[in-house]
Amino acid sequence: MQKNLFDKKIEGEILLEDIFTAYFDCRKNKRNKPDALEFEIDFEKELIKLWREINNENYQISSLDVFISERPVKREIFAAQFRDRIVHHLIINKMECFFEKEFIYDTYSCRKKKGTHFGIKRAKKFMRQCSGNYKKDCYILKMDIKGYFMSVNRKILMDRLEEFINKNYEKKDKEKIIWLFRQVICHNPTIACRRKSPKKKWVGLPKSKSLFYAKPKRYPKLSLRGFCLSSS
């Protein structure tokens, strides 16, 4: 690696050290995955390439793998390639502290120290409180919004997220962070995806639970610079 790359700082650019930090975060518990191993063979070269693509705004998301998981319930899963997951870690490293301030205490999943086990402990605590230490009946409402993730309008989401970033994030690489969020949010994962499960596995999966049946308007068009312009 060129010795001066870490020290090279251009106004408004993502720093190379941020890319490396995201990479080391990403590879935790992933080092035995085939795409992670392939990336690691020459990871410095690959990270510099990714860094340049991001700052030149010609980074493109790779084809996603899609498969059906049967447990705990039948669901469709789109999995990003390793280099794209590095980008996910990059933008969340930049914005996580601001998102955390917006969440209520009892928001769980994908939060540090707020995983499934912690949520179960909290639920048990509330049940004891509500039932008078299990001496009286109490009720729990279990609900889900039908097809929520499949029906999110990405343009509305991106507009609100951009407003949030502009309000809270003041670092010089803000425009690059917004640009990366656009690439991730506005990307249609069904385009050129690679099926890792046979098509028969989709039999019985409700259309409301599949991105293959999401309305086209949920994915806005992107200009050459990646801005969300209009719905297709």
N, CA and C of each residue as an Amber inpcrd file, in Angstrom:
protein
   696
   0.8430000  -1.1960000   0.0000000   0.0000000   0.0000000   0.0000000
   0.8780000   1.2460000   0.0000000   0.4790000   2.2330000  -0.7230000
   1.2230000   3.4690000  -0.7090000   1.1760000   4.0580000   0.6980000
   2.3350000   4.5090000   1.1830000   2.4240000   4.9550000   2.5780000
   1.5860000   6.1980000   2.8600000   1.3420000   6.9860000   1.8360000
   0.6650000   8.2600000   2.0780000  -0.8390000   8.1940000   1.9140000
  -1.4090000   7.0210000   1.6460000  -2.8500000   6.9390000   1.3740000
  -3.6850000   7.2560000   2.6080000  -3.2460000   6.7890000   3.7780000
  -4.0110000   7.0690000   4.9920000  -3.9620000   8.5600000   5.3300000
  -2.8800000   9.1980000   4.9790000  -2.7170000  10.6160000   5.3020000
  -3.3610000  11.5310000   4.2690000  -3.6870000  10.9540000   3.1030000
  -4.2600000  11.7700000   2.0290000  -5.6940000  12.1550000   2.3840000
  -5.9500000  13.4400000   2.5440000  -7.2780000  13.9070000   2.9240000
  -7.7250000  14.9930000   1.9560000  -8.8120000  14.7350000   1.2800000
  -9.3740000  15.7030000   0.3520000 -10.7250000  16.1470000   0.9010000
 -10.9720000  17.4140000   0.8660000 -12.2040000  17.9950000   1.4180000
 -13.4440000  17.2360000   0.9520000 -14.2230000  16.7260000   1.9050000
 -15.4820000  16.0710000   1.5820000 -15.3800000  14.5950000   1.2520000
 -14.1720000  14.0380000   1.2190000 -14.0170000  12.6260000   0.8670000
 -14.1310000  11.7270000   2.0890000 -14.5550000  10.4720000   1.8460000
 -14.4950000   9.4440000   2.8670000 -13.0270000   9.0850000   3.0740000
 -12.5970000   8.9730000   4.3180000 -11.2080000   8.6430000   4.5990000
 -10.9550000   7.1550000   4.3940000  -9.7710000   6.8120000   3.9330000
  -9.4140000   5.4080000   3.7310000  -9.4460000   4.6470000   5.0490000
  -9.0600000   5.3030000   6.1320000  -9.0810000   4.6250000   7.4290000
 -10.5050000   4.2370000   7.8370000 -11.4990000   5.0020000   7.3960000
 -12.8900000   4.6380000   7.6720000 -13.2760000   3.3590000   6.9320000
 -12.7550000   3.1900000   5.7250000 -13.0240000   1.9770000   4.9410000
 -12.3930000   0.7680000   5.6280000 -11.1720000   0.9330000   6.1070000
 -10.4920000  -0.1740000   6.7860000 -11.2100000  -0.5330000   8.0850000
 -11.6540000   0.4720000   8.8260000 -12.3980000   0.2040000  10.0630000
 -13.6720000  -0.5770000   9.7640000 -14.3860000  -0.1710000   8.7230000
 -15.6170000  -0.8680000   8.3370000 -15.3130000  -2.3040000   7.9220000
 -14.1910000  -2.5000000   7.2330000 -13.8000000  -3.8490000   6.8090000
 -13.5490000  -4.7530000   8.0110000 -12.7800000  -4.2730000   8.9940000
 -12.4830000  -5.1010000  10.1570000 -13.7370000  -5.3630000  10.9940000
 -14.6620000  -4.4170000  11.0200000 -15.9460000  -4.6530000  11.6880000
 -16.7420000  -5.7170000  10.9440000 -16.7080000  -5.6340000   9.6200000
 -17.5150000  -6.5170000   8.7890000 -17.0510000  -7.9680000   8.8460000
 -15.7510000  -8.1640000   8.9240000 -15.2370000  -9.5310000   8.8390000
 -15.3330000 -10.3110000  10.1550000 -15.7250000  -9.6250000  11.2460000
 -15.9370000 -10.3420000  12.4990000 -17.0190000 -11.3980000  12.3070000
 -16.7230000 -12.6190000  12.6660000 -17.6570000 -13.7540000  12.5450000
 -18.0140000 -14.0780000  11.0970000 -17.2900000 -13.4810000  10.1220000
 -17.5800000 -13.7430000   8.7100000 -16.3550000 -14.2710000   7.9600000
 -15.2540000 -14.4870000   8.6600000 -13.9960000 -14.7750000   7.9840000
 -13.9770000 -16.1340000   7.2860000 -14.8970000 -17.0180000   7.6430000
 -14.9390000 -18.3330000   7.0050000 -15.9090000 -18.3940000   5.8320000
 -16.5860000 -17.2790000   5.5370000 -17.4970000 -17.2240000   4.4050000
 -16.6980000 -17.1420000   3.1030000 -17.1450000 -17.8570000   2.0600000
 -16.3790000 -17.8830000   0.7980000 -16.0690000 -16.5100000   0.2230000
 -17.0670000 -15.6000000   0.1780000 -16.8080000 -14.2850000  -0.4150000
 -15.8840000 -13.4460000   0.4620000 -15.9340000 -13.6660000   1.8000000
 -15.0280000 -12.9480000   2.7010000 -13.5960000 -13.4460000   2.5220000
 -13.4360000 -14.7540000   2.3640000 -12.1020000 -15.3230000   2.1530000
 -11.5110000 -14.8470000   0.8320000 -12.3430000 -14.7990000  -0.1970000
 -11.8760000 -14.3260000  -1.5020000 -11.4340000 -12.8670000  -1.4170000
 -12.1960000 -12.0530000  -0.7000000 -11.8680000 -10.6420000  -0.5430000
 -10.5710000 -10.4760000   0.2400000 -10.3690000 -11.3290000   1.2330000
  -9.2380000 -11.1860000   2.1430000  -7.9010000 -11.5160000   1.4830000
  -7.9280000 -12.2590000   0.3800000  -6.6900000 -12.6290000  -0.3040000
  -5.8400000 -11.4030000  -0.6180000  -6.4960000 -10.3520000  -1.0690000
  -5.7890000  -9.1070000  -1.3890000  -6.6350000  -7.9410000  -0.8990000
  -6.9420000  -7.9580000   0.4100000  -7.9320000  -7.0310000   0.9460000
  -7.4840000  -5.5700000   0.8630000  -6.1900000  -5.3000000   0.9890000
  -5.7420000  -3.9070000   0.9230000  -6.0290000  -3.3160000  -0.4560000
  -5.7080000  -4.0790000  -1.4950000  -5.9670000  -3.6280000  -2.8610000
  -7.4600000  -3.4310000  -3.0830000  -8.2710000  -4.3700000  -2.5650000
  -9.7190000  -4.2990000  -2.7510000 -10.3200000  -3.1140000  -1.9980000
  -9.7940000  -2.8340000  -0.8130000 -10.3220000  -1.7110000  -0.0230000
  -9.9650000  -0.3730000  -0.6480000  -8.7760000  -0.2700000  -1.1820000
  -8.3850000   0.9650000  -1.8680000  -9.2610000   1.1720000  -3.1010000
  -9.5380000   0.0770000  -3.8150000 -10.4120000   0.1550000  -4.9840000
 -11.8050000   0.6150000  -4.5860000 -12.3370000   0.0410000  -3.4980000
 -13.6630000   0.4180000  -3.0110000 -13.6770000   1.8770000  -2.5690000
 -12.6370000   2.3040000  -1.8730000 -12.4980000   3.6910000  -1.4080000
 -12.5420000   4.6710000  -2.5780000 -11.8370000   4.3430000  -3.6300000
 -11.8120000   5.2210000  -4.8000000 -13.1590000   5.2420000  -5.5080000
 -13.8030000   4.0940000  -5.5990000 -15.1230000   4.0310000  -6.2320000
 -16.1260000   4.8980000  -5.4830000 -16.0790000   4.8480000  -4.1710000
 -17.0200000   5.6210000  -3.3560000 -16.7810000   7.1240000  -3.5430000
 -15.5400000   7.5390000  -3.4530000 -15.2390000   8.9700000  -3.5590000
 -15.4090000   9.5080000  -4.9710000 -15.2850000   8.6360000  -5.9750000
 -15.5420000   9.0440000  -7.3610000 -17.0180000   8.9110000  -7.7320000
 -17.8040000   8.3750000  -6.7780000 -19.2450000   8.1590000  -6.9590000
 -19.5550000   7.2650000  -8.1610000 -18.7320000   6.2240000  -8.3540000
 -19.0600000   5.2050000  -9.3460000 -19.1520000   3.8140000  -8.7210000
 -19.2730000   3.7910000  -7.3810000 -19.5110000   2.5230000  -6.6830000
 -20.8820000   1.9760000  -7.0650000 -20.9400000   0.6910000  -7.3730000
 -22.1960000   0.0260000  -7.7070000 -22.3660000  -1.2160000  -6.8510000
 -23.5860000  -1.4640000  -6.4420000 -23.8810000  -2.6190000  -5.6060000
 -23.8410000  -3.8920000  -6.4480000 -23.2050000  -4.9160000  -5.9160000
 -23.0910000  -6.1920000  -6.6170000 -24.4170000  -6.9470000  -6.5720000
 -24.5260000  -7.9760000  -7.4140000 -25.7270000  -8.8180000  -7.4110000
 -25.8920000  -9.4820000  -6.0540000 -27.1110000  -9.5110000  -5.5660000
 -27.3840000 -10.1260000  -4.2700000 -27.7670000 -11.5900000  -4.4380000
 -27.4930000 -12.3810000  -3.4070000 -27.9550000 -13.7580000  -3.3630000
 -29.3210000 -13.7780000  -2.6900000 -30.2330000 -14.5760000  -3.2220000
 -31.5610000 -14.6760000  -2.6190000 -31.8890000 -16.1450000  -2.3860000
 -32.4610000 -16.4100000  -1.2270000 -32.8180000 -17.7920000  -0.8930000
 -34.0020000 -17.7890000   0.0730000 -34.5450000 -18.9630000   0.2740000
 -35.6770000 -19.1340000   1.1890000 -35.1960000 -19.8000000   2.4660000
 -35.5220000 -19.1890000   3.5950000 -35.2460000 -19.7890000   4.8940000
 -36.5560000 -20.3300000   5.4680000 -36.5210000 -21.5120000   6.0250000
 -37.7440000 -22.1460000   6.5390000 -37.9450000 -21.8870000   8.0330000
 -36.9290000 -21.4340000   8.7320000 -37.0130000 -21.2730000  10.1760000
 -36.6590000 -19.8510000  10.5860000 -37.3330000 -19.2870000  11.5870000
 -38.4540000 -19.8840000  12.3390000 -39.7550000 -19.9210000  11.5340000
 -39.8470000 -19.1000000  10.4990000 -40.9880000 -19.1390000   9.5860000
 -40.4330000 -19.0190000   8.1730000 -41.2280000 -19.3770000   7.1870000
 -40.7800000 -19.3010000   5.8040000 -40.6400000 -17.8430000   5.3980000
 -39.4530000 -17.4930000   4.9110000 -39.2250000 -16.1110000   4.5170000
 -38.1610000 -16.0250000   3.4290000 -38.2050000 -14.9380000   2.7180000
 -37.2770000 -14.6740000   1.6220000 -36.1320000 -13.8070000   2.1380000
 -34.9120000 -14.1860000   1.8290000 -33.7500000 -13.4480000   2.3140000
 -32.8560000 -13.0490000   1.1490000 -32.5210000 -11.7640000   1.0880000
 -31.5530000 -11.2560000   0.1180000 -30.2590000 -10.9670000   0.8770000
 -29.1720000 -11.5570000   0.4250000 -27.8820000 -11.3990000   1.1000000
 -26.9150000 -10.6200000   0.2210000 -26.3440000  -9.5580000   0.7780000
 -25.3970000  -8.7240000   0.0440000 -24.0320000  -9.4000000  -0.0220000
 -23.2640000  -9.0520000  -1.0460000 -21.9020000  -9.5430000  -1.1540000
 -21.0330000  -8.8700000  -0.0890000 -19.8820000  -9.4670000   0.2010000
 -19.0310000  -9.0120000   1.2970000 -18.6100000  -7.5500000   1.1370000
 -18.2010000  -7.1350000  -0.0620000 -17.7410000  -5.7490000  -0.2510000
 -18.8820000  -4.7520000  -0.0220000 -20.1070000  -5.1640000  -0.3160000
 -21.2470000  -4.2850000  -0.0800000 -21.5790000  -4.2160000   1.3990000
 -21.3410000  -5.3060000   2.1200000 -21.5530000  -5.2750000   3.5670000
 -20.5360000  -4.3540000   4.2490000 -19.3610000  -4.2230000   3.6570000
 -18.3880000  -3.2580000   4.1800000 -18.9650000  -1.8490000   4.1060000
 -19.6270000  -1.5530000   2.9930000 -20.2690000  -0.2440000   2.8290000
 -21.3700000  -0.0590000   3.8730000 -22.1330000  -1.1150000   4.1450000
 -23.1730000  -1.0350000   5.1700000 -22.5580000  -0.6660000   6.5210000
 -21.4440000  -1.3150000   6.8620000 -20.7720000  -1.0090000   8.1300000
 -20.2310000   0.4200000   8.1250000 -19.7470000   0.8580000   6.9880000
 -19.2150000   2.2140000   6.8820000 -20.2710000   3.2570000   7.2270000
 -21.4470000   3.1460000   6.6050000 -22.4570000   4.1780000   6.8250000
 -23.1000000   4.0670000   8.2100000 -23.1930000   2.8410000   8.7350000
 -23.7760000   2.7270000  10.0690000 -22.7780000   3.2070000  11.1160000
 -21.4740000   3.0130000  10.8720000 -20.4690000   3.5530000  11.7870000
 -20.5690000   5.0740000  11.8600000 -20.9280000   5.6880000  10.7510000
 -21.0570000   7.1350000  10.7050000 -22.3300000   7.6310000  11.4010000
 -23.4060000   6.8670000  11.3190000 -24.7200000   7.3850000  11.7240000
 -25.3330000   6.7130000  12.9500000 -24.7520000   5.6170000  13.4060000
 -25.3790000   4.8470000  14.4810000 -25.6440000   5.6770000  15.7330000
 -24.6980000   6.5020000  16.1260000 -24.8730000   7.2810000  17.3610000
 -26.0670000   8.2370000  17.2530000 -26.3520000   8.7210000  16.0480000
 -27.4960000   9.6270000  15.8570000 -28.8150000   8.8510000  15.8390000
 -28.8020000   7.6610000  15.2270000 -30.0020000   6.8230000  15.2250000
 -30.3650000   6.4060000  16.6450000 -29.3470000   6.0570000  17.4310000
 -29.5860000   5.5760000  18.7910000 -30.3510000   6.5940000  19.6260000
 -30.0910000   7.8480000  19.3980000 -30.7670000   8.8980000  20.1650000
 -32.2650000   8.9670000  19.8490000 -32.6710000   8.4320000  18.7000000
 -34.0710000   8.5070000  18.2790000 -34.8910000   7.3110000  18.7530000
 -34.2140000   6.2000000  19.0710000 -34.9220000   4.9850000  19.4570000
 -35.4070000   5.0640000  20.8980000 -36.5760000   4.4910000  21.1740000
 -36.9960000   4.3190000  22.5560000 -36.1640000   3.1940000  23.1710000
 -36.1400000   3.1180000  24.4750000 -35.2810000   2.1280000  25.1500000
 -35.6250000   0.7150000  24.7090000 -36.9100000   0.4370000  24.5640000
 -37.3380000  -0.9220000  24.2280000 -37.5220000  -1.1210000  22.7250000
 -36.5500000  -0.6750000  21.9630000 -36.4500000  -1.0180000  20.5520000
 -35.2990000  -2.0020000  20.4320000 -35.5630000  -3.1650000  19.8360000
 -34.5610000  -4.2160000  19.8300000 -34.1760000  -4.6130000  18.4020000
 -33.2080000  -5.5090000  18.3220000 -32.6980000  -6.0730000  17.0730000
 -31.7170000  -5.1180000  16.4100000 -30.5470000  -5.6480000  16.0640000
 -29.4930000  -4.8860000  15.3730000 -29.0350000  -3.6680000  16.1690000
 -29.1290000  -3.7570000  17.4850000 -28.6200000  -2.6920000  18.3540000
 -27.6530000  -3.3140000  19.3590000 -26.5980000  -2.5870000  19.6810000
 -25.6200000  -3.1040000  20.6230000 -26.2650000  -3.3210000  21.9880000
 -26.0880000  -4.5160000  22.5110000 -26.6290000  -4.9300000  23.8110000
 -28.1570000  -4.9100000  23.8350000 -28.7850000  -4.9370000  22.6570000
 -30.2500000  -4.9500000  22.5850000 -30.7100000  -6.0660000  21.6460000
 -30.1500000  -7.2480000  21.8300000 -30.5090000  -8.3870000  20.9990000
 -31.7090000  -9.1470000  21.5340000 -31.9290000 -10.3300000  20.9850000
 -33.0990000 -11.1410000  21.3340000 -33.1450000 -11.4890000  22.8190000
 -32.0180000 -11.9200000  23.3830000 -32.0060000 -12.3600000  24.7810000
 -32.3280000 -11.2070000  25.7330000 -31.8050000 -10.0340000  25.4210000
 -32.1070000  -8.8800000  26.2560000 -33.5910000  -8.5440000  26.1700000
 -34.1690000  -8.6350000  24.9820000 -35.5930000  -8.3770000  24.7940000
 -36.4560000  -9.3470000  25.5750000 -36.0530000 -10.6190000  25.6150000
 -36.7990000 -11.6380000  26.3600000 -36.7710000 -11.3380000  27.8570000
 -35.6120000 -10.9190000  28.3470000 -35.4990000 -10.5820000  29.7650000
 -36.4080000  -9.4080000  30.1240000 -36.4660000  -8.4120000  29.2330000
 -37.3260000  -7.2580000  29.4660000 -38.7970000  -7.6650000  29.4530000
 -39.1640000  -8.5580000  28.5200000 -40.5520000  -9.0230000  28.4410000
 -40.9450000  -9.7550000  29.7270000 -40.0290000 -10.5640000  30.2420000
 -40.3010000 -11.2870000  31.4880000 -40.5010000 -10.3080000  32.6480000
 -39.6800000  -9.2710000  32.6590000 -39.7970000  -8.2640000  33.7210000
 -41.1580000  -7.5790000  33.6640000 -41.5900000  -7.1970000  32.4670000
 -42.8780000  -6.5280000  32.3220000 -44.0360000  -7.4620000  32.6830000
 -43.9040000  -8.7620000  32.3390000 -44.9640000  -9.7200000  32.6780000
 -45.0860000  -9.8870000  34.1870000 -43.9560000  -9.9030000  34.8800000
 -44.0120000 -10.0050000  36.3480000 -44.6680000  -8.7730000  36.9570000
 -44.3060000  -7.5990000  36.4160000 -44.8900000  -6.3590000  36.9390000
 -46.3900000  -6.3130000  36.6930000 -46.7980000  -6.6340000  35.4740000
 -48.2080000  -6.5420000  35.0910000 -49.0710000  -7.5650000  35.8290000
 -48.5020000  -8.7520000  36.0680000 -49.2890000  -9.8370000  36.6790000
 -49.1690000  -9.8770000  38.1980000 -48.4590000  -8.8980000  38.7750000
 -48.2720000  -8.9340000  40.2260000 -47.4970000 -10.1640000  40.6360000
 -46.3800000 -10.3950000  39.9380000 -45.5420000 -11.5780000  40.1660000
 -46.3270000 -12.8560000  39.8750000 -47.0240000 -12.8240000  38.7450000
 -47.7810000 -13.9730000  38.2100000 -48.9790000 -14.3650000  39.0810000
 -49.5760000 -13.3810000  39.7510000 -50.7310000 -13.6660000  40.6010000
 -52.0510000 -13.3040000  39.9270000 -51.9770000 -12.5590000  38.7870000
 -53.1970000 -12.2140000  38.0680000 -52.9340000 -12.2390000  36.5690000
 -54.0230000 -12.3140000  35.8170000 -53.8920000 -12.3980000  34.3640000
 -53.3870000 -11.0830000  33.7730000 -52.5950000 -11.2100000  32.7310000
 -52.2030000 -10.0550000  31.9400000 -52.1230000 -10.4960000  30.4820000
 -52.0820000  -9.5410000  29.5770000 -52.1730000  -9.8790000  28.1550000
 -51.0320000  -9.2490000  27.3670000 -50.6040000  -9.9580000  26.3270000
 -49.5460000  -9.4930000  25.4310000 -50.1150000  -9.4310000  24.0170000
 -49.9180000  -8.3160000  23.3670000 -50.3660000  -8.1720000  21.9790000
 -49.1980000  -8.4790000  21.0490000 -49.3440000  -9.5280000  20.2630000
 -48.3410000  -9.8860000  19.2640000 -48.8940000  -9.5080000  17.8960000
 -48.1760000  -8.6310000  17.1810000 -48.6990000  -8.1660000  15.9100000
 -47.5610000  -7.8960000  14.9250000 -47.9350000  -7.8220000  13.6920000
 -46.9740000  -7.5490000  12.6320000 -47.6840000  -6.7210000  11.5650000
 -46.9320000  -5.8390000  10.9060000 -47.5000000  -5.0640000   9.8030000
 -47.3070000  -5.8780000   8.5250000 -48.3880000  -6.2440000   7.9070000
 -48.3240000  -7.1430000   6.7550000 -47.4920000  -6.5450000   5.6170000
 -46.4700000  -7.3060000   5.1890000 -45.6530000  -6.9040000   4.0410000
 -44.9870000  -5.5610000   4.2230000 -44.5930000  -5.2250000   5.4600000
 -44.0690000  -3.8840000   5.7350000 -42.8350000  -3.5650000   4.8970000
 -41.8070000  -4.3930000   4.9950000 -40.5550000  -4.1000000   4.2980000
 -40.7190000  -4.1650000   2.7830000 -41.6660000  -4.9800000   2.3180000
 -41.8770000  -5.1090000   0.8780000 -42.6160000  -3.8920000   0.3010000
 -43.2800000  -3.1410000   1.1510000 -44.1060000  -2.0420000   0.6570000
 -43.5540000  -0.6570000   0.9890000 -42.3690000  -0.5980000   1.6000000
 -41.7820000   0.7030000   1.9310000 -41.4690000   1.4720000   0.6520000
 -41.9180000   2.7280000   0.6030000 -41.5930000   3.5910000  -0.5280000
 -40.1940000   4.1490000  -0.2910000 -39.2420000   3.6950000  -1.1090000
 -37.8430000   4.0620000  -0.8870000 -37.5860000   5.5570000  -1.0660000
 -38.3260000   6.1950000  -1.9400000 -38.1230000   7.6320000  -2.1460000
 -38.4940000   8.4170000  -0.8930000 -39.6330000   8.0630000  -0.3020000
 -40.0530000   8.7350000   0.9270000 -39.0360000   8.4710000   2.0300000
 -38.6020000   7.2060000   2.1380000 -37.6090000   6.8480000   3.1460000
 -36.3230000   7.6450000   2.9570000 -35.8450000   7.7410000   1.7090000
 -34.5950000   8.4390000   1.4450000 -34.7340000   9.9310000   1.6980000
 -35.8760000  10.4990000   1.3460000 -36.1050000  11.9250000   1.5890000
 -36.0480000  12.2350000   3.0870000 -36.6700000  11.3770000   3.8900000
 -36.6830000  11.5950000   5.3340000 -35.3030000  11.3600000   5.9400000
 -34.6040000  10.3680000   5.4140000 -33.2640000  10.0820000   5.9160000
 -32.3080000  11.2190000   5.5820000 -32.4010000  11.7570000   4.3730000
 -31.5350000  12.8680000   3.9930000 -31.7890000  14.0760000   4.8970000
 -33.0490000  14.3320000   5.1950000 -33.3900000  15.4310000   6.1020000
 -32.7730000  15.1960000   7.4810000 -32.8390000  13.9470000   7.9280000
 -32.2870000  13.5860000   9.2380000 -30.7690000  13.7700000   9.2650000
 -30.0830000  13.3290000   8.2030000 -28.6250000  13.4550000   8.1390000
 -28.2220000  14.9250000   8.1110000 -28.9090000  15.7090000   7.2970000
 -28.5820000  17.1350000   7.2110000 -28.7780000  17.8420000   8.5460000
 -29.7220000  17.3730000   9.3210000 -30.0150000  17.9850000  10.6210000
 -28.9920000  17.5950000  11.6850000 -28.4640000  16.3480000  11.6040000
 -27.6570000  15.8160000  12.7020000 -26.1790000  15.6220000  12.3950000
 -25.8450000  15.4000000  11.1440000 -24.4630000  15.0440000  10.8010000
 -23.7510000  16.2560000  10.2120000 -22.6300000  16.6440000  10.8150000
 -21.9700000  17.8810000  10.3960000 -20.5690000  17.6730000   9.8230000
 -20.1300000  16.4360000   9.6650000 -18.7770000  16.2080000   9.1630000
 -18.7010000  16.5130000   7.6660000 -17.4890000  16.7430000   7.1920000
 -17.2890000  17.2030000   5.8250000 -17.6370000  16.1560000   4.7690000
 -17.6990000  14.8840000   5.1520000 -18.0300000  13.8320000   4.1830000
 -19.5320000  13.5650000   4.1090000 -20.3390000  14.5120000   4.6040000
 -21.7950000  14.3210000   4.6570000 -22.4010000  13.9810000   3.3010000
 -22.0190000  14.6950000   2.2490000 -22.6080000  14.4630000   0.9330000
 -22.2940000  13.0650000   0.4200000 -21.1040000  12.5650000   0.7460000
 -20.7400000  11.2060000   0.3310000 -21.5670000  10.1770000   1.0930000
 -21.8270000  10.4470000   2.3700000 -22.6450000   9.5340000   3.1780000
 -24.0740000   9.4910000   2.6360000 -24.6240000  10.6510000   2.3200000
 -25.9620000  10.7010000   1.7400000 -25.9880000   9.9470000   0.4140000
 -24.9590000  10.1410000  -0.4020000 -24.8820000   9.4500000  -1.6960000
 -24.8510000   7.9420000  -1.5100000 -24.1000000   7.4550000  -0.5310000
 -24.0370000   6.0140000  -0.2790000 -25.3770000   5.4670000   0.2090000
 -26.0360000   6.2100000   1.0880000 -27.3600000   5.7800000   1.5470000
 -28.3230000   5.6540000   0.3650000 -28.2220000   6.5800000  -0.5740000
 -29.0940000   6.5050000  -1.7550000 -28.8460000   5.2300000  -2.5370000
 -27.5920000   4.8790000  -2.7070000 -27.2650000   3.6700000  -3.4610000
 -27.8650000   2.4310000  -2.8030000 -27.7490000   2.3770000  -1.4910000
 -28.2310000   1.2050000  -0.7540000 -29.7550000   1.1540000  -0.7290000
 -30.3830000   2.2700000  -0.3800000 -31.8350000   2.2860000  -0.2000000
 -32.5860000   2.1980000  -1.5210000 -32.0950000   2.8880000  -2.5380000
 -32.8150000   2.9490000  -3.8060000 -32.5010000   1.7790000  -4.7380000
 -31.5670000   0.9250000  -4.3440000 -31.2160000  -0.2250000  -5.1800000
 -32.3060000  -1.2860000  -5.1130000 -32.6930000  -1.8130000  -6.2630000
 -33.6690000  -2.9010000  -6.3260000 -32.9150000  -4.2260000  -6.2780000
 -32.9940000  -4.9640000  -5.1650000 -32.1960000  -6.1850000  -5.0090000
 -32.6020000  -7.3250000  -5.9350000 -33.7780000  -7.2390000  -6.5350000
 -34.2220000  -8.3270000  -7.4180000 -33.5450000  -8.2830000  -8.7820000
 -32.9340000  -7.1470000  -9.1240000 -32.2770000  -7.0070000 -10.4270000
 -30.9800000  -7.8100000 -10.4380000 -30.8910000  -8.7520000 -11.3570000
 -29.6860000  -9.5820000 -11.5390000 -29.3080000 -10.3680000 -10.2820000
 -30.2900000 -10.6400000  -9.4130000 -29.9880000 -11.4110000  -8.2110000
 -29.7130000 -12.8710000  -8.5670000 -29.0690000 -13.5640000  -7.6590000
 -28.6970000 -14.9620000  -7.8800000 -29.4900000 -15.8410000  -6.9280000
 -30.3280000 -16.6860000  -7.4790000 -31.1580000 -17.5640000  -6.6430000
 -30.2980000 -18.7010000  -6.0980000 -30.2970000 -18.8360000  -4.7840000
 -29.5670000 -19.9020000  -4.1240000 -30.5050000 -21.0100000  -3.6340000
 -31.7920000 -20.8160000  -3.8380000 -32.7900000 -21.8450000  -3.5390000
 -33.5570000 -22.1230000  -4.8180000 -33.9770000 -23.3640000  -5.0450000
 -34.7750000 -23.6570000  -6.2370000 -36.1090000 -22.9170000  -6.1970000
 -36.6560000 -22.5920000  -7.3690000 -37.8780000 -21.7990000  -7.4400000
 -39.0360000 -22.4480000  -6.6800000 -39.0340000 -23.7700000  -6.6030000
 -40.1420000 -24.4550000  -5.9090000 -40.2000000 -24.0690000  -4.4240000
 -39.0810000 -23.5710000  -3.8850000 -39.0590000 -23.1650000  -2.4840000
 -39.9550000 -21.9480000  -2.2390000 -40.2340000 -21.1680000  -3.2990000
 -41.0780000 -19.9870000  -3.1570000 -42.5720000 -20.3510000  -3.1190000
 -42.9010000 -21.5840000  -3.4530000 -44.2930000 -22.0190000  -3.4290000
 -44.8150000 -21.9470000  -1.9940000 -45.9210000 -21.2830000  -1.8120000
 -46.5090000 -21.1510000  -0.4860000 -46.1010000 -19.8830000   0.2390000
 -45.1060000 -19.1570000  -0.3090000 -44.7210000 -17.8880000   0.2990000
 -45.6650000 -16.8010000  -0.1950000 -46.3740000 -16.1110000   0.6980000
 -47.3120000 -15.0630000   0.2570000 -46.5940000 -13.9850000  -0.5560000
 -47.2520000 -13.4620000  -1.5810000 -46.6460000 -12.4280000  -2.4180000
 -46.2820000 -11.1930000  -1.5980000 -47.0300000 -10.9510000  -0.5300000
 -46.7570000  -9.7800000   0.3090000 -45.4390000  -9.9140000   1.0630000
 -44.8540000 -11.1240000   1.0500000 -43.5950000 -11.3670000   1.7410000
 -42.4290000 -11.5600000   0.7730000 -42.6260000 -11.1730000  -0.4770000
 -41.5700000 -11.3340000  -1.4760000 -41.3040000 -10.0230000  -2.2010000
 -40.0360000  -9.6550000  -2.3170000 -39.6790000  -8.4470000  -3.0490000
 -39.8950000  -8.5950000  -4.5500000 -40.0130000  -9.8210000  -5.0200000
 -40.2640000 -10.0410000  -6.4470000 -41.6380000  -9.5200000  -6.8520000
 -42.5210000  -9.3330000  -5.8690000 -43.8810000  -8.8440000  -6.1450000
 -44.1000000  -7.4300000  -5.6130000 -43.0070000  -6.7830000  -5.1630000
 -43.1380000  -5.4050000  -4.6850000 -43.5030000  -4.4980000  -5.8510000
 -44.3040000  -3.4800000  -5.5750000 -44.7300000  -2.5710000  -6.6320000
 -43.5200000  -1.8320000  -7.1970000 -43.4420000  -1.6800000  -8.5200000
 -42.2990000  -0.9890000  -9.1420000 -42.0430000   0.3970000  -8.5840000
 -43.0920000   1.1110000  -8.1860000 -42.9220000   2.4730000  -7.6950000
 -42.1940000   2.5270000  -6.3530000 -41.9960000   1.3660000  -5.7370000
 -41.2810000   1.3660000  -4.4570000 -39.7930000   1.6440000  -4.6400000
 -39.3100000   1.5110000  -5.8960000 -37.8890000   1.7460000  -6.1590000
 -37.7230000   2.9080000  -7.1120000 -37.2650000   4.0600000  -6.6220000
 -37.1010000   5.2390000  -7.4740000 -35.9410000   5.0810000  -8.4370000
 -35.9960000   5.8370000  -9.5290000 -34.9080000   5.8410000 -10.4910000
 -33.7140000   6.5850000  -9.9000000 -32.5370000   6.2600000 -10.4200000
 -31.3260000   6.9340000  -9.9870000 -30.6940000   7.6470000 -11.1660000
 -30.2200000   8.8410000 -10.9280000 -29.4700000   9.5530000 -11.9570000
 -28.0350000   9.0460000 -11.9270000 -27.1690000   9.6030000 -12.7500000
 -25.7800000   9.1650000 -12.7870000 -25.0940000   9.3780000 -11.4470000
 -25.5200000  10.4000000 -10.7070000 -24.9150000  10.6530000  -9.3950000
 -25.6630000   9.9570000  -8.2780000 -26.7120000   9.2180000  -8.6150000
 -27.3900000   8.4300000  -7.6160000 -28.5320000   9.1010000  -6.8960000
 -28.9930000  10.2480000  -7.3540000 -30.0900000  10.8960000  -6.6630000
 -31.4170000  10.2250000  -7.0080000 -32.3010000  10.1640000  -6.0060000
 -33.6370000   9.6450000  -6.2310000 -34.4480000  10.7040000  -6.9650000
 -34.7990000  10.4350000  -8.2000000 -35.4670000  11.4520000  -9.0040000
 -36.9820000  11.2550000  -9.0790000 -37.3690000  10.0890000  -9.5210000
 -38.8010000   9.8570000  -9.6850000 -39.0780000   8.3710000  -9.6000000
 -40.3340000   8.0170000  -9.4380000 -40.7130000   6.6140000  -9.3670000
 -40.9310000   6.0690000 -10.7570000 -40.5280000   4.8210000 -10.9450000
 -40.6950000   4.1760000 -12.2630000 -42.0230000   3.4600000 -12.3280000
